[in-house]
Amino acid sequence: MTTLIDVNPCRPAPRAARTVEVLGVRWPAHKAHAVVAGLVAAVFGLVFLGSPQVTAWVTGVVVLAVWWGERYLPGKAAVAPASNPPGIS
């Protein structure tokens, strides 16, 4: 099925995602923050907990929380055009 979605000239242009330069490559900032938070959680987990299995779970939860949390902060999420029907974004 083909649909026509009109562009609304009154709608502001989407903002570009914040990026961080990592070894000459631009990364979205929320991904870089998630990697750093995961490394910190892994070090603290191994030092204080001593269990690699628990550390892996804690690190995964921290990375996921930071990644999704920063990505979906107000003003950063993608917005579908107002002409889209509900459920389509």
C-alpha positions in Angstrom: 0.0 0.0 0.0 1.3 3.4 -0.9 0.5 6.5 1.2 1.1 10.1 0.7 2.4 12.1 3.7 2.5 15.8 3.3 5.3 17.8 4.6 4.1 20.5 7.0 6.2 23.7 6.4 5.1 25.1 9.8 6.7 22.2 11.6 10.2 22.9 12.9 13.0 20.8 11.4 14.3 17.9 13.5 17.4 18.6 15.5 20.5 16.7 14.7 21.6 14.1 17.3 24.4 15.1 19.5 27.6 13.3 18.5 31.0 12.6 20.2 34.2 12.1 18.4 35.8 8.8 19.3 39.1 8.0 17.5 38.0 10.0 14.5 34.5 8.4 14.3 31.4 10.3 15.2 29.2 8.4 17.7 25.8 9.4 19.0 26.4 10.8 22.6 23.9 8.4 24.2 25.9 5.4 22.9 29.2 6.7 24.1 27.8 7.5 27.5 26.3 4.0 27.7 29.7 2.4 26.9 31.5 4.5 29.5 28.8 3.7 32.1 29.1 0.0 31.3 32.8 0.0 31.8 32.5 1.8 35.1 29.8 -0.6 36.2 31.9 -3.6 35.2 35.0 -2.4 37.1 32.9 -1.7 40.2 31.0 -4.9 39.9 34.2 -7.0 39.7 35.9 -5.1 42.5 33.0 -5.1 44.9 31.0 -8.2 44.0 33.7 -10.5 42.7 31.2 -12.5 40.6 31.6 -12.3 36.8 28.1 -13.5 36.3 26.5 -10.9 38.5 28.8 -8.3 37.0 27.7 -9.2 33.5 24.0 -8.8 34.5 24.7 -5.5 36.3 26.7 -4.1 33.4 24.0 -5.1 30.9 21.3 -3.4 32.9 23.3 -0.2 33.3 24.2 0.0 29.6 20.6 -0.6 28.6 19.3 2.0 31.1 21.7 4.7 30.1 21.3 4.0 26.3 17.5 4.1 26.4 17.3 6.7 29.1 19.3 9.3 27.3 17.8 8.4 23.9 14.3 9.0 25.1 14.8 12.1 27.2 12.3 14.9 26.4 13.3 16.8 23.3 15.4 14.0 21.8 12.9 11.4 20.6 11.8 11.2 17.0 8.4 12.6 16.3 6.2 11.3 13.5 4.4 13.8 11.3 1.0 14.9 12.6 -0.7 13.5 9.4 0.2 9.9 10.4 -2.6 7.8 11.8 -2.2 6.5 15.4 0.2 3.7 15.7 2.4 4.6 12.7 5.5 6.5 13.5 
